[in-house]
């Protein structure tokens, strides 16, 4: 028989506690806390959500994440950036770049982003996340339009010319395998909320990209409780 | 050769980007964002930290977490509860209760709590976390006194009498194995910051427990930026 453990006693909830089996865990009690997402949103004057920035290496994801973070902070909003690379220093340090580990990497970032959105924060997640099914799984975690997908739709040749980490060079010479855009596919979003593109042959500046997302957030009511 | 991927391009940082190998990941670039923890703390008027509540099943961890959450919210502070059970519905749904999975469960909660503290939030983590080495590993993630260990020092017989989920009963009849306090050890903190105990033979009320932690936070400057 599978082991039954619990990680927390009775919570001061009105409803009857619900026991359930989740994945490999049995007898898990769900604790409701009387302070919820809407209370935290009122405190912060914003709606918790996830801005999920996806695109090729070198497409400007982190640059947009930083610029957006800055613009929102200057307007008095609480934001937090989850960067795919940075999380590999901590939460995801046990994961490699093989296929199932990349999927698990994205799953965990999605789950953590969901917690941040629940905390009332505008969470900016920045990672290549090349496969549609992985991104859609994260979207499914966040109902009610709380998942805002931003596609960095810049041509491969521009990303490769930037090559900020020299990784395209290594991929082209076969020194790394399975590199997104070279010998592994990138599946663009089909119905993403925001697309960042070149205009008149020019790449948008960090500020222009941030403004585009900011306008979306403003127009859709995320910047008020 | 191990694969080298990157999850984000150049960031608008002043310092030179630093490439490093972390765990199973190679060529990971660390992105610094110009908005940091201290900016978020100023915005929130508090210091990000982790209140780590540890103790037996039935010792009142979730009850304290909820009460503390409520008290802090009413004072205008942003808090978030990471509950061991709740996370097993999401981030940790792939983990069972076998020894290495319990350790991994605690490691991930510690890493996520660290992110929340970095976001400026007072993060309340509530989980049995029976082994000293697992808790100390989480403490090590959070330097500068940002890890506040709260030990629910209530006698086993009281926790067992409460038995909110009927798990002690199952453990006593051998229907579950390796249950903390019955056939698996609980290692109490040695130099924890806060100890919750009975007074004059009475268990403290949720409010009393919350006040004790609140006083600690206030006296140690966490409730201001």
Interface residues (C-beta under 8 A of the other chain):
Chain A: X1 X2 X3 X4 X5 X6 X7 X8 X9 X10 X11 X12 X17 X19 X20 X22 X23 X24 X25 X27 X28 X29 X30 X31 X33 X34 X35 X39 X40 X43 X44 X57 X58 X59 X60 X61 X62 X63 X65 X66 X67 X69 X70 X73 X76 X78 X79 X80 X81 X82 X83 X84 X85 X86 X88 X89 X90 X91 X92 X93 X94 X95 X96 X97 X98 X101 X104 X108 X111 X112 X114 X115 X116 X118 X119 X120 X121 X126 X127 X128 X141 X159 X162 X164 X165 X167 X170 X175 X176 X177 X178 X179 X180 X206
Chain B: X1 X2 X3 X4 X5 X6 X7 X8 X9 X10 X11 X12 X17 X19 X20 X22 X23 X24 X25 X27 X28 X29 X30 X31 X33 X34 X35 X39 X40 X43 X44 X57 X58 X59 X60 X61 X62 X63 X65 X66 X67 X69 X70 X73 X76 X78 X79 X80 X81 X82 X83 X84 X85 X86 X88 X89 X90 X91 X92 X93 X94 X95 X96 X97 X98 X101 X104 X108 X111 X112 X114 X115 X116 X118 X119 X120 X121 X126 X127 X128 X141 X159 X162 X164 X165 X167 X170 X175 X176 X177 X178 X179 X180 X206
